Amino acid sequence: MKKLFILLLIAVGAVSVSAQKVKVGANPAVDISKYKTYAWSKPLPPGNPFVQHTIIQSVEQALAAKGLTKVEENPDVTVTYYAAANGSIQIGNPSWSNAMGSALSTGIAVDSQSWVVSKGMLIIDIADAGTKSTVWRGSATETLANGPTGNPMKDAKTVEKPIKKSVEKMFKQYPRPS
């Protein structure tokens, strides 16, 4: 019986990872391949420090694989993320894209330059450090689908695999979406 329960948990975990939908957009007017250094935007969003660590580590590995180097001062781009594990949040939409969704496509009434990050989503934003304009954005649904349980370590373990998978899917399309 215990083995059956474990197999069921593994199957449910596999289904939740495969249900992820990843979208990526990039500003067509910017040569993103020219960027070589990055720094994290400060302050980072609040949340579970163990989940934050997983997100940051996954993004840093992906950026390093794409040839970007982390620096403390004078980066070419800044990186931040938005994660909605408990409820929804609203963020601005880059002027060059509505690929992440619009009020018309999502059915959610927001102005033309913003959209809702619904529960379970993870967004990675890369902005030109000089202009502060977003040049690349990746989003993944069903990444943080399980809300906080009150046990930060358990929550982090639950979302570790979906976070890593979603970041990997996003950065397969860096610097340009396919």
C-alpha contacts under 8 A as a table, 3 or more apart, distances in Angstrom:
res1	aa1	res2	aa2	distance
1	M	4	L	5.09
1	M	5	F	6.33
2	K	5	F	5.12
2	K	6	I	6.31
3	K	6	I	5.08
3	K	7	L	6.15
4	L	7	L	5.11
4	L	8	L	6.12
5	F	8	L	5.02
5	F	9	L	6.27
6	I	9	L	5.09
6	I	10	I	6.28
7	L	10	I	5.07
7	L	11	A	6.15
8	L	11	A	5.08
8	L	12	V	6.16
9	L	12	V	5.16
9	L	13	G	6.14
10	I	13	G	5.07
10	I	14	A	6.17
11	A	14	A	5.08
11	A	15	V	6.25
12	V	15	V	5.15
12	V	16	S	6.29
13	G	16	S	5.22
13	G	17	V	6.35
14	A	17	V	5.25
14	A	18	S	6.22
15	V	18	S	5.15
15	V	19	A	6.15
16	S	19	A	5.18
16	S	20	Q	6.99
16	S	142	E	6.75
16	S	162	P	7.84
17	V	20	Q	5.68
17	V	142	E	7.31
17	V	143	T	7.32
17	V	161	K	7.71
17	V	162	P	5.43
17	V	165	K	7.47
19	A	142	E	6.59
20	Q	140	A	6.23
20	Q	141	T	5.26
20	Q	142	E	5.10
20	Q	143	T	6.63
20	Q	166	S	7.23
21	K	140	A	5.43
21	K	141	T	5.32
21	K	142	E	7.34
22	V	138	G	7.09
22	V	139	S	5.56
22	V	140	A	4.35
22	V	141	T	6.70
22	V	166	S	6.90
22	V	169	K	6.82
22	V	170	M	6.41
23	K	99	A	7.25
23	K	100	M	6.52
23	K	138	G	5.68
23	K	139	S	5.24
23	K	140	A	6.49
23	K	170	M	7.16
24	V	99	A	7.51
24	V	100	M	7.69
24	V	136	W	7.46
24	V	137	R	5.69
24	V	138	G	4.27
24	V	139	S	6.38
24	V	170	M	6.38
24	V	173	Q	6.93
24	V	177	P	5.75
25	G	97	S	6.82
25	G	99	A	6.45
25	G	100	M	7.81
25	G	136	W	5.74
25	G	137	R	5.35
25	G	138	G	6.46
25	G	176	R	7.43
25	G	177	P	6.09
26	A	96	W	7.85
26	A	97	S	7.74
26	A	135	V	5.56
26	A	136	W	4.29
26	A	137	R	6.43
26	A	175	P	7.37
26	A	176	R	6.14
26	A	177	P	6.90
27	N	30	V	5.66
27	N	96	W	5.70
27	N	97	S	7.41
27	N	134	T	7.76
27	N	135	V	5.03
27	N	136	W	6.39
28	P	31	D	7.67
28	P	96	W	7.57
30	V	135	V	6.99
31	D	34	K	5.92
32	I	35	Y	5.87
32	I	135	V	7.29
32	I	175	P	5.85
32	I	176	R	7.93
33	S	36	K	7.71
33	S	175	P	6.30
35	Y	68	L	7.31
35	Y	76	D	5.61
35	Y	77	V	6.90
36	K	67	G	6.78
36	K	68	L	4.72
36	K	69	T	6.26
36	K	76	D	6.52
37	T	68	L	5.17
37	T	69	T	4.68
37	T	70	K	5.70
37	T	71	V	6.34
37	T	75	P	5.13
37	T	76	D	5.17
37	T	77	V	6.54
38	Y	68	L	6.74
38	Y	69	T	6.19
38	Y	70	K	4.98
38	Y	71	V	5.96
38	Y	75	P	4.76
38	Y	76	D	5.73
38	Y	77	V	4.83
38	Y	78	T	5.44
38	Y	79	V	6.89
39	A	70	K	5.66
39	A	71	V	5.61
39	A	72	E	6.16
39	A	73	E	7.55
39	A	75	P	5.76
39	A	77	V	6.68
39	A	78	T	5.01
39	A	79	V	6.23
40	W	44	L	7.67
40	W	78	T	5.41
40	W	79	V	4.79
40	W	80	T	6.00
41	S	44	L	6.45
41	S	78	T	5.42
41	S	79	V	5.54
41	S	80	T	5.45
44	L	80	T	6.77
44	L	81	Y	7.58
45	P	81	Y	7.34
45	P	82	Y	6.83
47	G	51	V	7.61
47	G	52	Q	6.95
48	N	51	V	5.32
48	N	52	Q	6.15
48	N	152	P	6.08
48	N	156	A	7.71
49	P	52	Q	4.89
49	P	53	H	6.08
49	P	152	P	7.86
50	F	53	H	5.10
50	F	54	T	6.45
50	F	152	P	6.84
50	F	153	M	6.51
50	F	156	A	5.62
51	V	54	T	5.11
51	V	55	I	6.28
51	V	155	D	7.60
51	V	156	A	4.88
51	V	159	V	7.47
51	V	160	E	7.32
52	Q	55	I	5.14
52	Q	56	I	6.03
53	H	56	I	5.16
53	H	57	Q	5.88
54	T	57	Q	5.20
54	T	58	S	5.99
54	T	156	A	7.76
54	T	160	E	6.42
54	T	163	I	7.32
54	T	164	K	7.62
55	I	58	S	5.23
55	I	59	V	6.16
55	I	163	I	6.48
55	I	164	K	7.44
56	I	59	V	5.23
56	I	60	E	6.01
57	Q	60	E	5.13
57	Q	61	Q	6.15
58	S	61	Q	5.26
58	S	62	A	6.26
58	S	163	I	7.65
58	S	164	K	5.78
58	S	167	V	6.50
58	S	168	E	7.86
59	V	62	A	5.03
59	V	63	L	6.08
59	V	167	V	6.43
60	E	63	L	5.11
60	E	64	A	6.04
60	E	70	K	7.85
61	Q	64	A	5.14
61	Q	65	A	6.15
62	A	65	A	5.11
62	A	66	K	6.41
62	A	167	V	7.42
62	A	168	E	6.85
62	A	171	F	6.30
63	L	66	K	5.02
63	L	67	G	6.45
63	L	68	L	5.35
63	L	69	T	7.50
63	L	171	F	7.82
64	A	67	G	5.05
64	A	68	L	5.05
64	A	69	T	6.14
65	A	68	L	7.45
66	K	174	Y	7.71
70	K	75	P	7.86
71	V	74	N	7.38
71	V	75	P	6.18
72	E	75	P	7.33
74	N	129	A	7.95
75	P	78	T	6.80
75	P	129	A	6.43
76	D	128	D	6.28
76	D	129	A	5.46
76	D	130	G	7.42
77	V	126	I	6.38
77	V	127	A	5.34
77	V	128	D	4.51
77	V	129	A	4.52
77	V	130	G	7.83
78	T	126	I	5.72
78	T	127	A	5.28
78	T	128	D	6.49
78	T	129	A	5.63
79	V	124	I	7.23
79	V	125	D	5.72
79	V	126	I	4.65
79	V	127	A	6.50
80	T	124	I	6.02
80	T	125	D	5.34
80	T	126	I	6.69
81	Y	122	L	7.10
81	Y	123	I	5.33
81	Y	124	I	4.45
81	Y	125	D	5.87
82	Y	117	V	7.93
82	Y	121	M	7.98
82	Y	122	L	5.85
82	Y	123	I	4.98
82	Y	124	I	6.65
83	A	117	V	7.71
83	A	120	G	7.39
83	A	121	M	5.83
83	A	122	L	4.60
83	A	123	I	6.34
83	A	144	L	7.59
84	A	87	G	5.85
84	A	88	S	5.81
84	A	89	I	6.67
84	A	117	V	6.50
84	A	118	S	6.21
84	A	119	K	4.85
84	A	120	G	5.57
84	A	121	M	5.55
84	A	122	L	6.75
84	A	144	L	7.06
85	A	119	K	5.34
85	A	120	G	5.24
85	A	121	M	7.30
85	A	144	L	5.24
85	A	145	A	6.45
85	A	146	N	6.86
85	A	147	G	5.28
85	A	148	P	7.09
86	N	119	K	6.04
86	N	120	G	7.79
86	N	147	G	5.12
86	N	148	P	6.77
87	G	118	S	6.62
87	G	119	K	4.98
88	S	116	V	6.56
88	S	117	V	5.55
88	S	118	S	4.44
88	S	119	K	5.31
89	I	116	V	5.71
89	I	117	V	5.17
89	I	118	S	6.61
90	Q	114	S	6.67
90	Q	115	W	5.55
90	Q	116	V	4.33
90	Q	117	V	5.72
91	I	114	S	5.43
91	I	115	W	5.74
91	I	116	V	6.43
91	I	117	V	7.07
92	G	113	Q	5.50
92	G	114	S	3.99
92	G	115	W	6.36
93	N	97	S	7.16
93	N	98	N	6.75
93	N	112	S	7.70
93	N	113	Q	4.78
93	N	114	S	4.68
93	N	115	W	6.39
94	P	97	S	5.73
94	P	98	N	7.40
94	P	113	Q	7.03
94	P	133	S	7.69
94	P	134	T	6.11
94	P	135	V	7.98
95	S	98	N	7.79
95	S	113	Q	6.94
97	S	100	M	7.69
98	N	101	G	5.52
98	N	102	S	6.00
99	A	102	S	7.81
100	M	139	S	7.15
101	G	104	L	7.97
101	G	105	S	5.87
101	G	106	T	6.08
101	G	115	W	6.92
102	S	105	S	5.18
102	S	106	T	5.88
102	S	107	G	7.93
102	S	108	I	7.81
102	S	110	V	7.92
102	S	112	S	7.07
102	S	114	S	7.91
102	S	115	W	6.36
103	A	106	T	5.36
103	A	107	G	5.41
103	A	108	I	4.95
103	A	109	A	5.12
103	A	110	V	5.68
103	A	111	D	7.30
103	A	112	S	7.26
103	A	115	W	7.07
104	L	107	G	5.43
104	L	108	I	7.25
104	L	109	A	7.78
108	I	115	W	7.98
108	I	116	V	7.60
110	V	113	Q	8.00
110	V	114	S	6.22
110	V	115	W	6.08
110	V	116	V	7.78
111	D	114	S	5.69
111	D	115	W	7.54
112	S	115	W	7.85
117	V	121	M	6.19
118	S	121	M	5.89
119	K	144	L	7.26
119	K	145	A	6.53
120	G	141	T	5.76
120	G	142	E	4.89
120	G	143	T	5.31
120	G	144	L	4.02
120	G	145	A	4.04
120	G	146	N	7.19
121	M	139	S	6.89
121	M	140	A	5.51
121	M	141	T	4.42
121	M	142	E	6.09
121	M	143	T	5.79
121	M	144	L	6.15
121	M	145	A	7.59
122	L	139	S	5.66
122	L	140	A	5.31
122	L	141	T	6.63
122	L	143	T	6.39
122	L	144	L	7.18
122	L	163	I	7.94
123	I	137	R	7.05
123	I	138	G	5.67
123	I	139	S	4.36
123	I	140	A	6.55
124	I	137	R	5.65
124	I	138	G	5.19
124	I	139	S	6.41
125	D	134	T	6.63
125	D	135	V	7.91
125	D	136	W	6.08
125	D	137	R	4.62
125	D	138	G	6.69
126	I	134	T	5.68
126	I	135	V	5.91
126	I	136	W	5.15
126	I	137	R	6.23
127	A	131	T	7.88
127	A	132	K	5.60
127	A	133	S	5.16
127	A	134	T	3.95
127	A	135	V	5.24
127	A	136	W	6.91
128	D	131	T	5.55
128	D	132	K	5.22
128	D	133	S	5.58
128	D	134	T	6.36
128	D	135	V	6.40
129	A	132	K	5.25
129	A	133	S	7.77
134	T	137	R	7.28
136	W	175	P	7.62
138	G	170	M	5.60
138	G	171	F	7.96
139	S	170	M	7.26
140	A	143	T	6.38
140	A	166	S	5.99
140	A	170	M	7.80
141	T	144	L	7.78
142	E	145	A	5.05
142	E	162	P	7.91
143	T	159	V	6.81
143	T	162	P	5.19
143	T	163	I	5.82
143	T	166	S	6.92
144	L	147	G	7.13
144	L	159	V	6.02
144	L	162	P	7.52
144	L	163	I	7.59
146	N	155	D	7.99
146	N	158	T	7.95
146	N	159	V	7.88
148	P	151	N	7.33
148	P	152	P	7.40
148	P	155	D	6.21
149	T	152	P	7.45
149	T	154	K	7.94
149	T	155	D	6.62
150	G	155	D	7.96
151	N	154	K	5.40
151	N	155	D	6.14
152	P	155	D	5.06
152	P	156	A	6.11
153	M	156	A	5.12
153	M	157	K	6.32
154	K	157	K	5.14
154	K	158	T	6.23
155	D	158	T	5.10
155	D	159	V	6.48
156	A	159	V	5.40
156	A	160	E	5.84
157	K	160	E	5.20
157	K	161	K	7.82
158	T	161	K	7.38
159	V	162	P	5.40
159	V	163	I	5.98
160	E	163	I	5.31
160	E	164	K	6.27
161	K	164	K	5.23
161	K	165	K	6.08
162	P	165	K	5.09
162	P	166	S	5.99
163	I	166	S	5.22
163	I	167	V	6.14
164	K	167	V	5.30
164	K	168	E	6.09
165	K	168	E	5.08
165	K	169	K	6.19
166	S	169	K	5.06
166	S	170	M	6.14
167	V	170	M	5.04
167	V	171	F	6.16
168	E	171	F	5.37
168	E	172	K	6.24
169	K	172	K	5.34
169	K	173	Q	7.29
170	M	173	Q	5.75
170	M	174	Y	7.18
171	F	174	Y	4.83
171	F	175	P	7.74
173	Q	176	R	5.54
173	Q	177	P	4.54
173	Q	178	S	5.98
174	Y	177	P	6.38
